[in-house]
């Protein structure tokens, strides 16, 4: 009963101190409960209790902590404790970052303020980091120095070794393989150049992705894989998320990409900066899709892209959360994952638009109430949007009138009679939109609308007049 007694505040100071020192009197406490108790005591108002708990936590072996930190029911305060820059342990980070229960805002703060040892570990597990974390890591003061330091010894090839290396017949360290092969594609010897291109084309995607995600990615390698002649759709997300990738190369790719690559760029639009979005808008394939969209995949209307570009240019990135804000945002039940509201609150407009287009039904239901017209439009443009969702949106009384107007202008939605009926019965529907729709209502629905006191008088009286006309 010890964990429950502690969490409910039933322990005396002496008992708290005993637990904080790890003196359980022979009682076997499972690792998840032990970590939870010690983290609670580490925040105790009694300095002696707090200090003892932190010292005990510091001396817990990594192997004792890993199973608890990997649990899907990991309490958020425990995750936040081990993600705090002053307590973070490099050996535990892969487990924490792979756990969906770990709060992203704490990971962002850690990435921005990490020590050298933590930075080295984060650079080794880049595949577990989301774009906002990558951005924070890039701005870490230690990172700039890291980038300027020489990495492992560069592979130097003698003239007679170049052809062997270009053919893939030489053992080259994995973290330098792409750099060596890309440099050989520019060799003066045509045979070496041709062989290097062929070897690069044969490399499996999984052989390339780690190096393309690396913060020490050479610009020449990034440019090679962003070139239209060599680009691979599967590798694009890693390149787009890597700050080492040159913006001008991404912009040129966005302007000229064919259908397969263009689809990836649209699905990863939150990773594109404004110049790339402008280039994408004028992409010939994207222009053709406006008139003849593909059967599957994502297509953004030009005016929606224009709206996104405009909002991104005026957007101010939210400041990192303070300790008080982090505490206030913590869920009442630490065993539950981060709530949808707090997750979306930290997103940029591009990230919210991607969620509106490609997210879940629950996320669309929340975002349809977003104050941004771009996000509202994105929800209604989602290829995942169902007829049932459109019917529910048409009946909502807590959405902006712009949402209802957009629904009324969509031919696909208006072929659904339930959507039509829900719109005209919605008190928030603008009168100029509602009146023309009355002609399409059947007699029984006109009668019902004529007695609906929630709609504007003008609409109700017109419904009554039309009902009497049609009835006779």
C-alpha positions as CSV (number, residue, x, y, z in Angstrom):
1,X,0.0,0.0,0.0
2,X,3.1,2.3,0.2
3,X,2.7,3.9,-3.2
4,X,-1.0,4.7,-2.6
5,X,-0.3,6.1,0.8
6,X,2.5,8.4,-0.6
7,X,0.4,9.6,-3.5
8,X,-2.6,10.3,-1.2
9,X,-0.5,12.2,1.3
10,X,-0.8,9.8,4.2
11,X,2.9,9.4,4.9
12,X,4.6,11.3,7.7
13,X,7.8,13.2,7.2
14,X,9.9,10.4,8.6
15,X,8.2,7.9,6.3
16,X,8.7,10.1,3.3
17,X,12.4,10.5,4.2
18,X,12.8,6.8,4.6
19,X,11.3,6.2,1.1
20,X,13.3,9.0,-0.4
21,X,16.5,7.4,0.8
22,X,15.4,4.1,-0.7
23,X,15.0,2.4,2.7
24,X,11.9,0.3,2.0
25,X,12.4,-2.0,5.0
26,X,12.7,-5.1,2.7
27,X,9.5,-4.3,0.8
28,X,9.7,-5.2,-2.9
29,X,8.4,-2.2,-4.9
30,X,8.0,-2.6,-8.7
31,X,10.3,-0.3,-10.7
32,X,7.5,1.7,-12.2
33,X,6.0,2.5,-8.8
34,X,9.4,3.1,-7.3
35,X,10.3,5.7,-9.9
36,X,6.9,7.4,-9.5
37,X,7.3,7.6,-5.8
38,X,10.8,9.0,-5.9
39,X,9.8,11.6,-8.6
40,X,6.9,12.7,-6.4
41,X,9.2,13.0,-3.4
42,X,11.8,14.9,-5.5
43,X,9.2,17.7,-5.8
44,X,8.4,17.7,-2.1
45,X,8.5,21.0,-0.3
46,X,10.8,19.6,2.4
47,X,14.3,20.2,1.0
48,X,15.8,17.2,2.9
49,X,13.1,14.8,1.4
50,X,13.5,16.3,-2.0
51,X,17.3,16.1,-2.0
52,X,17.3,12.5,-0.7
53,X,14.8,11.5,-3.5
54,X,16.9,13.1,-6.2
55,X,20.1,11.4,-4.9
56,X,18.4,8.0,-4.9
57,X,17.1,8.5,-8.4
58,X,20.6,9.5,-9.5
59,X,22.0,6.3,-8.2
60,X,19.4,3.9,-9.7
61,X,21.0,1.7,-12.3
62,X,19.9,2.3,-15.9
63,X,18.7,-1.2,-16.3
64,X,16.4,-0.7,-13.4
65,X,14.9,2.4,-15.0
66,X,14.5,1.2,-18.6
67,X,11.4,-1.1,-18.1
68,X,9.6,1.6,-16.2
69,X,10.4,4.3,-18.8
70,X,9.3,2.0,-21.7
71,X,5.9,1.3,-20.2
72,X,2.9,2.7,-22.2
73,X,1.4,3.8,-18.8
74,X,4.5,5.9,-18.0
75,X,3.4,8.8,-15.7
76,X,4.1,12.1,-17.3
77,X,5.9,13.6,-14.2
78,X,8.3,10.6,-14.4
79,X,8.9,11.2,-18.1
80,X,9.4,15.0,-17.5
81,X,11.9,14.3,-14.7
82,X,14.1,12.1,-16.8
83,X,13.8,14.5,-19.8
84,X,14.8,17.5,-17.7
85,X,18.3,18.7,-18.8
86,X,19.6,18.5,-15.2
87,X,18.5,14.8,-14.8
88,X,18.7,13.4,-18.4
89,X,20.8,10.3,-18.9
90,X,22.0,9.6,-22.4
91,X,21.5,5.8,-22.0
92,X,17.8,6.2,-21.1
93,X,16.9,8.6,-24.0
94,X,16.2,6.1,-26.7
95,X,13.7,4.4,-24.4
96,X,12.0,7.7,-23.5
97,X,11.9,9.1,-27.0
98,X,10.4,5.9,-28.4
99,X,7.6,6.0,-25.8
100,X,4.5,7.9,-27.0
101,X,3.7,8.9,-23.4
102,X,6.8,11.2,-23.3
103,X,5.6,14.8,-23.7
104,X,7.0,16.5,-26.8
105,X,7.3,19.9,-25.2
106,X,9.8,18.4,-22.6
107,X,11.7,16.8,-25.4
108,X,11.9,20.1,-27.2
109,X,13.3,21.8,-24.1
110,X,15.9,19.0,-23.7
111,X,17.0,19.3,-27.3
112,X,17.4,23.1,-26.9
113,X,19.4,22.9,-23.7
114,X,21.1,19.5,-23.7
115,X,24.6,18.9,-22.5
116,X,27.3,17.6,-24.8
117,X,26.7,13.9,-23.8
118,X,22.9,14.2,-24.4
119,X,23.5,16.0,-27.7
120,X,25.7,13.2,-28.9
121,X,22.9,10.7,-28.0
122,X,20.2,12.8,-29.7
123,X,22.3,12.9,-32.9
124,X,22.5,9.1,-32.8
125,X,18.7,8.7,-32.6
126,X,17.5,11.4,-35.0
127,X,14.8,9.0,-36.4
128,X,13.0,9.3,-33.1
129,X,12.9,13.1,-33.2
130,X,10.0,15.1,-34.6
131,X,10.5,18.3,-36.7
132,X,9.9,20.7,-33.7
133,X,12.5,18.8,-31.7
134,X,14.9,18.9,-34.7
135,X,14.5,22.6,-34.9
136,X,15.2,23.1,-31.2
137,X,18.3,20.8,-31.5
138,X,19.6,22.9,-34.4
139,X,19.4,26.1,-32.2
140,X,21.2,24.4,-29.3
141,X,24.4,26.5,-28.6
142,X,26.5,23.3,-28.5
143,X,25.3,22.2,-31.9
144,X,27.0,24.9,-33.8
145,X,30.3,24.0,-32.3
146,X,29.6,20.3,-33.0
147,X,28.9,21.1,-36.7
148,X,32.3,22.9,-36.9
149,X,34.3,20.1,-35.3
150,X,36.0,17.7,-37.6
151,X,34.2,14.3,-37.8
152,X,35.8,11.0,-38.2
153,X,38.8,10.9,-40.5
154,X,37.7,11.4,-44.1
155,X,38.3,8.6,-46.5
156,X,41.1,9.5,-48.8
157,X,41.5,7.5,-52.0
158,X,44.5,7.0,-54.2
159,X,43.9,7.3,-57.9
160,X,44.0,3.6,-58.4
161,X,41.4,3.1,-55.6
162,X,38.8,5.4,-57.0
163,X,37.3,3.0,-59.5
164,X,37.2,0.2,-56.9
165,X,35.4,2.4,-54.5
166,X,33.0,3.7,-57.2
167,X,32.0,0.1,-58.0
168,X,31.3,-0.6,-54.3
169,X,34.2,-3.0,-54.1
170,X,35.9,-1.3,-51.2
171,X,34.9,-1.3,-47.5
172,X,33.9,2.3,-46.5
173,X,32.5,3.4,-43.1
174,X,28.7,3.5,-43.3
175,X,28.6,7.2,-42.2
176,X,30.9,8.2,-45.1
177,X,29.7,5.9,-47.9
178,X,27.3,8.4,-49.5
179,X,29.8,11.2,-49.2
180,X,32.5,9.2,-50.9
181,X,30.3,7.9,-53.7
182,X,28.8,11.4,-54.4
183,X,32.2,12.9,-54.6
184,X,33.2,10.3,-57.1
185,X,30.2,11.2,-59.3
186,X,32.1,14.4,-60.1
187,X,35.4,12.7,-60.8
188,X,37.2,13.7,-64.0
189,X,37.4,10.1,-65.0
190,X,34.1,9.2,-66.9
191,X,34.4,5.5,-65.9
192,X,34.7,6.4,-62.2
193,X,31.9,8.9,-62.5
194,X,29.5,6.4,-64.2
195,X,30.4,3.6,-61.7
196,X,29.7,5.8,-58.7
197,X,26.2,6.8,-60.1
198,X,25.4,3.1,-60.7
199,X,26.5,2.1,-57.2
200,X,24.4,4.9,-55.6
201,X,21.4,3.8,-57.6
202,X,21.7,0.3,-56.3
203,X,22.0,1.3,-52.6
204,X,18.9,0.3,-50.6
205,X,16.9,3.1,-49.0
206,X,17.7,1.8,-45.5
207,X,21.4,2.1,-46.3
208,X,20.9,5.8,-47.0
209,X,18.3,7.1,-44.6
210,X,20.5,7.3,-41.5
211,X,23.2,9.4,-43.2
212,X,20.6,11.6,-44.9
213,X,19.1,12.3,-41.5
214,X,22.4,13.1,-39.9
215,X,23.2,16.7,-38.8
216,X,26.6,16.4,-40.3
217,X,25.1,15.6,-43.7
218,X,27.4,17.1,-46.4
219,X,25.7,19.6,-48.6
220,X,26.9,17.9,-51.7
221,X,25.1,14.6,-50.6
222,X,21.9,16.5,-49.8
223,X,22.0,18.2,-53.2
224,X,22.6,14.9,-55.0
225,X,19.5,13.2,-53.4
226,X,17.4,16.3,-53.9
227,X,18.3,16.5,-57.6
228,X,15.3,15.5,-59.8
229,X,17.5,12.8,-61.5
230,X,18.3,11.0,-58.3
231,X,15.5,11.8,-55.8
232,X,13.8,8.9,-54.1
233,X,10.3,9.6,-52.6
234,X,11.0,7.3,-49.6
235,X,14.1,9.3,-48.6
236,X,12.5,12.7,-49.0
237,X,11.0,13.1,-45.5
238,X,14.5,12.6,-43.9
239,X,16.0,15.2,-46.2
240,X,13.2,17.7,-45.7
241,X,13.4,17.4,-42.0
242,X,17.2,17.9,-42.0
243,X,18.3,21.6,-41.5
244,X,21.5,20.7,-43.4
245,X,19.5,20.3,-46.6
246,X,19.9,23.5,-48.8
247,X,16.6,25.4,-49.2
248,X,17.4,26.3,-52.8
249,X,17.7,22.7,-53.8
250,X,14.3,21.8,-52.1
251,X,12.8,24.8,-53.9
252,X,14.0,23.7,-57.3
253,X,12.7,20.2,-56.6
254,X,9.3,21.5,-55.6
255,X,9.1,23.5,-58.8
256,X,9.8,20.5,-61.1
257,X,8.8,17.4,-59.2
258,X,6.7,14.7,-61.0
259,X,3.6,13.1,-59.6
260,X,5.3,10.6,-57.2
261,X,7.7,13.1,-55.7
262,X,5.0,15.9,-55.7
263,X,2.7,13.7,-53.6
264,X,5.4,13.3,-50.9
265,X,6.0,17.0,-50.9
266,X,2.3,17.7,-50.4
267,X,2.0,15.1,-47.6
268,X,5.1,16.7,-45.9
269,X,4.0,20.3,-46.4
270,X,4.7,21.1,-42.8
271,X,8.4,20.5,-43.5
272,X,8.5,23.0,-46.5
273,X,9.5,26.6,-46.1
274,X,7.7,29.5,-47.9
275,X,9.9,29.6,-51.0
276,X,9.4,25.8,-51.6
277,X,5.6,26.2,-51.2
278,X,5.5,29.1,-53.7
279,X,7.5,26.9,-56.1
280,X,5.2,24.0,-55.6
281,X,2.2,26.1,-56.3
282,X,3.6,26.8,-59.8
283,X,4.7,23.2,-60.4
284,X,3.3,22.1,-63.9
285,X,2.1,18.7,-62.5
286,X,0.3,20.5,-59.6
287,X,-1.3,22.9,-62.0
288,X,-2.6,20.0,-64.1
289,X,-4.0,18.4,-61.0
290,X,-6.2,21.4,-60.3
291,X,-8.3,20.4,-63.4
292,X,-7.7,16.6,-63.4
293,X,-6.8,15.4,-59.9
294,X,-5.4,11.9,-59.4
295,X,-7.8,9.2,-58.2
296,X,-5.8,8.8,-54.9
297,X,-3.6,11.1,-52.9
298,X,-3.5,14.7,-51.7
299,X,-4.2,17.7,-53.9
300,X,-4.2,21.3,-52.6
301,X,-6.2,24.0,-54.3
302,X,-4.1,26.9,-55.4
303,X,-6.0,29.4,-53.2
304,X,-5.5,27.1,-50.2
305,X,-1.8,27.2,-50.8
306,X,-1.9,31.0,-51.2
307,X,-3.7,31.2,-47.8
308,X,-1.1,29.0,-46.2
309,X,1.8,30.9,-47.5
310,X,0.3,34.2,-46.3
311,X,-0.3,32.9,-42.8
312,X,3.1,31.3,-42.6
313,X,4.8,34.6,-43.6
314,X,2.9,36.4,-40.7
315,X,3.2,33.6,-38.2
316,X,5.2,34.2,-35.0
317,X,6.6,30.9,-33.6
318,X,5.3,30.2,-30.1
319,X,7.9,30.7,-27.3
320,X,9.1,27.6,-25.4
321,X,6.8,26.8,-22.5
322,X,7.8,28.0,-19.0
323,X,8.0,25.6,-16.1
324,X,4.7,26.9,-14.8
325,X,3.0,26.4,-18.2
326,X,4.4,22.9,-18.5
327,X,3.0,22.0,-15.0
328,X,-0.4,23.6,-15.9
329,X,-0.6,21.6,-19.2
330,X,0.1,18.3,-17.5
331,X,-3.0,16.0,-17.6
332,X,-4.8,15.2,-14.4
333,X,-4.1,11.5,-15.0
334,X,-0.4,11.1,-15.8
335,X,-0.9,7.6,-17.2
336,X,-2.8,9.0,-20.1
337,X,-1.0,10.4,-23.2
338,X,-0.9,14.1,-24.1
339,X,-4.3,15.6,-24.8
340,X,-5.3,16.7,-28.3
341,X,-5.9,20.3,-27.3
342,X,-2.4,20.7,-25.8
343,X,-0.8,18.9,-28.7
344,X,-2.5,21.1,-31.4
345,X,-1.8,24.3,-29.4
346,X,1.9,23.9,-30.0
347,X,1.6,23.3,-33.7
348,X,2.5,25.7,-36.4
349,X,-0.2,26.6,-39.0
350,X,1.5,24.2,-41.5
351,X,1.5,21.4,-39.0
352,X,-2.1,22.0,-38.2
353,X,-3.0,22.0,-41.9
354,X,-1.2,18.7,-42.5
355,X,-3.2,17.3,-39.5
356,X,-6.4,18.7,-41.0
357,X,-5.7,17.0,-44.3
358,X,-4.3,13.7,-43.2
359,X,-5.3,13.3,-39.5
360,X,-8.0,11.3,-37.8
361,X,-11.7,11.9,-37.5
362,X,-11.3,13.2,-33.9
363,X,-8.6,15.6,-35.0
364,X,-10.7,16.9,-37.9
365,X,-13.6,17.4,-35.5
366,X,-11.5,19.6,-33.3
367,X,-9.8,21.5,-36.1
368,X,-13.0,22.4,-37.9
369,X,-13.4,24.9,-35.0
370,X,-9.9,26.4,-35.5
371,X,-9.9,30.2,-36.0
372,X,-7.7,30.0,-39.1
373,X,-9.6,29.9,-42.4
374,X,-6.7,27.8,-43.8
375,X,-7.3,25.1,-41.3
376,X,-11.1,25.1,-41.8
377,X,-10.6,24.8,-45.5
378,X,-8.0,22.1,-45.0
379,X,-10.5,20.0,-43.0
380,X,-13.2,20.3,-45.7
381,X,-10.5,19.4,-48.3
382,X,-9.3,16.3,-46.6
383,X,-9.4,13.2,-48.8
384,X,-10.4,11.3,-45.6
385,X,-13.5,13.3,-44.8
386,X,-16.6,11.2,-44.8
387,X,-20.2,12.0,-45.6
388,X,-21.1,11.5,-42.0
389,X,-18.6,14.1,-40.9
390,X,-19.8,16.6,-43.5
391,X,-23.4,16.1,-42.2
392,X,-22.2,16.7,-38.6
393,X,-20.2,19.8,-39.5
394,X,-23.3,21.3,-41.3
395,X,-25.3,20.9,-38.1
396,X,-22.6,22.4,-35.7
397,X,-23.6,25.6,-34.0
398,X,-20.2,26.4,-32.7
399,X,-18.3,26.8,-36.0
400,X,-17.7,30.0,-37.9
401,X,-20.1,31.1,-40.6
402,X,-17.2,30.7,-43.0
403,X,-17.3,26.9,-42.5
404,X,-21.0,26.7,-43.3
405,X,-20.5,28.9,-46.3
406,X,-17.7,26.7,-47.6
407,X,-19.9,23.6,-47.1
408,X,-22.7,25.2,-49.1
409,X,-20.3,26.0,-52.0
410,X,-19.0,22.4,-52.3
411,X,-20.9,20.5,-54.9
412,X,-20.0,17.1,-53.5
413,X,-21.4,18.0,-50.0
414,X,-24.5,19.6,-51.4
415,X,-25.5,16.4,-53.3
416,X,-26.1,15.0,-49.8
417,X,-29.6,15.9,-48.8
418,X,-28.8,15.5,-45.1
419,X,-26.1,18.1,-45.4
420,X,-28.5,20.5,-47.1
421,X,-31.2,20.0,-44.5
422,X,-28.7,20.4,-41.6
423,X,-27.4,23.6,-43.1
424,X,-30.8,25.4,-43.5
425,X,-31.7,24.4,-40.0
426,X,-28.5,25.7,-38.6
427,X,-29.0,29.1,-36.9
428,X,-25.5,30.2,-37.8
429,X,-26.0,29.8,-41.5
430,X,-25.8,33.2,-43.2
431,X,-29.2,34.3,-44.6
432,X,-27.9,34.9,-48.1
433,X,-26.7,31.3,-48.2
434,X,-29.8,29.8,-46.6
435,X,-32.6,31.4,-48.7
436,X,-31.5,30.0,-52.1
437,X,-31.3,26.5,-50.6
438,X,-35.0,26.5,-49.5
439,X,-36.1,25.6,-53.1
440,X,-34.4,22.2,-52.7
441,X,-36.2,21.1,-49.5
442,X,-39.0,18.6,-49.7
443,X,-42.4,19.7,-48.4
444,X,-42.2,18.0,-45.0
445,X,-38.8,19.7,-44.3
446,X,-40.2,23.1,-45.3
447,X,-43.0,22.6,-42.9
448,X,-40.6,21.7,-40.1
449,X,-38.3,24.7,-40.9
450,X,-41.3,27.1,-40.9
451,X,-41.8,26.2,-37.2
452,X,-38.1,26.3,-36.2
453,X,-37.7,29.3,-33.9
454,X,-33.9,29.0,-33.9
455,X,-33.4,30.1,-37.5
456,X,-33.7,33.7,-38.5
457,X,-37.2,35.1,-39.0
458,X,-36.6,35.8,-42.7
459,X,-35.7,32.1,-43.4
460,X,-38.6,30.8,-41.3
461,X,-41.2,33.0,-43.0
462,X,-39.8,32.2,-46.4
463,X,-40.0,28.5,-45.6
464,X,-43.6,28.9,-44.5
465,X,-44.5,30.7,-47.7
466,X,-42.9,28.1,-49.8
467,X,-44.5,25.3,-47.9
468,X,-48.0,26.8,-48.5
469,X,-47.2,27.2,-52.2
470,X,-46.0,23.6,-52.6
471,X,-48.7,22.2,-50.5
472,X,-51.4,23.6,-52.8
